[in-house]
Each structure stands twice: as C-alpha cells, then as structure tokens.
Amino acid sequence: MFPFDLDDDEIDVEQREEKEPRDYEIDFKTGKLTGKIITGKKAIEQWIIIVLSTDRYFYTQYSWDHGSELNTLIGQNAKQDYVESEVKRMIEDALSVNENITGIENLDCTIEGDKLMASFTAQTVYGEVDINV
C-alpha cells in the first residue's frame, strides 16, 4: 500500500496515536523532575498547571500562546462576579491552544491579597481532570 492510498480515517487514527501527550513528571512540591514519564490525562493535568502558573508575554523562551494573564487580576478592587468571569475567560483562552482540552466546568475562584486561587474541572479527550491552582 502506498502512503497516498490511505483513507482519511486511517490517517486520523495514526495522527491521534502519535499525538498522545507525553512529558517528564514534575514534583510540584520540590520543583524537581521525578524521572518518570507521564502520558495521557496525567500529562495534560501537568501541562494545565504549568500553563496557568506561567505569566503570558513575560518569558521570552515561550511563544505568546503559552501562559495565562491571570496575574493581571491581582491587586484590582473588582467585584467577585467580574473576577470570576475574567478568570473563566483567561483560563479558557490559555487552554485553547491544547487540542486535547475541550472545556472547563465547575470553576471556583478567590483572590486573597496577592494570591489568586482557582479550582475547576477540565474536560479533555482523555476524561475529566480536577485542577487546583
């Protein structure tokens, strides 16, 4: 069989298998690599935490698509409704670059002083992932 004889369905399956997320595991308590390789849902969870913890436009080694703008909300005297809607928009924007993430649900966020805390459920092609950042 020649490569150009493949059905579109076969190409999609092959591409999907090649694109399963894979990364080195990070222990976020120590900030060090564990030496293990993680895949699928666990890799997506780690990617989400990293992206939301990285300030967008600040680090030159990342493209402008990587990171979030959540830090811009800290220090504002805004109402909780406004903060929640902006946090949701900013999280969805930051995660939209990952084709494995289909949406977020159950968002809960608070700002206390100079700290923003958010928890939500990310909908992925590998299942739901609970996130606390």
N, C-alpha and C positions, 0 to 999 in steps of 0.2 A: 504494500500500500504506500502511495506517495503522500507526502505531507499535505499537499493541496487537495487530496481526496477525502480528508477528514470532514465529518459532519460538524456543524456548528455546535451541537450538543456535546460531542466528544471533546471539542476544544474547550468549552466552558468547564467541563468536569476536570480536565487536565490543568487548566489555569487555576481553578479553585483549590485543587490539591497542592499546587505549588505555592499558593499564597497563604497557607495556614500560618498565623502569627507564631513567631518563634523568637525567643530572646533569652539573655542570661538573667537569672533571677537576682534581684536586689533585696537585701535585708534592709528595710527602711528604718529599722531601729538603730542599726550600726552604720548605715550608708555604704555598706560594702557588698560586693558580689559574693554569692554563696558558692559559686562553681557549678551550680545546676543549670540545666537548660529547661525553660518552661515553654509550653505551646498552648494554642487554643485560647480558651476562656481566661486562664491564669495570665497569659501573656498580654491579653487585651486589658485586663484589670491593671496590670503594672503599667502599661502604656498610658492608660487614662490618668493614673495618679501622677506620673511623670509630666504629662502634658499640662495638667491643671496646676501643678506646682511650679511650672516654668513661666516666667513673665514673657509674654509675646513682645517682639521688637527689641528686647533688651540685649540678648546674646547674639553676637554676630555669627557664631558657628551654626545657628539654627536658621532655617528659612522663616519667612514671615508667616507661614502657615502653622508653625509649631508654637505651642504655648497658649496661654489664655490672658485675658485682660482683667481678671478678677481683682488684681491689686489696685485698680483704679477706683474701686468702690470703697476701699478702706479710707476712713477719715471723713467721709461725707456724712452730713446730717440729713439723711434721707429717710422717708417712711419705709416701713417693713415691706409693704406691697411693692413699692418701686424697686427695692433691693432684690426681692425675690424674682421679680420679672426680669431684671437685668442679669442676675446670676443665671437664671434659666437660659436666657438668650446667649450669654457669653459661654456657658458650658456647651450648649448645642453647637455654637459656632466653632469652638475649639475641637470638638469631637467629630465634626462633619467631614474632616479630611480622612478619617478612617472608614473605609467601606464596610468593615465588619460591624460597625455600630449603627443601629437603626433608629435609636431614640433614647430618651430618658423619661423616667416616671418617678413619682413619689419624692419630689425634691423638697428638702427641708434645709433652710439656711439661716444663720445668725451671724451678726457682726458684733463682737465684743472688743472694744478698744481698737487695737491694731491687728486683730485676728478675725478672719472670715472662716467660718466652718460650714461645710455643706455635706449633706448626705443625700444619695439618690440611688435609684436602680437603673443601670444602663442595660438597654435591650441590645443584644448582639446576635449575630448569626449562630453563635455557639450557646446561646441561652442568656439568662439574666445574670448580671454581676452587681453586687451591692458595693457601693463606693462611699467612703468617708474621707473627706479631705479638709 
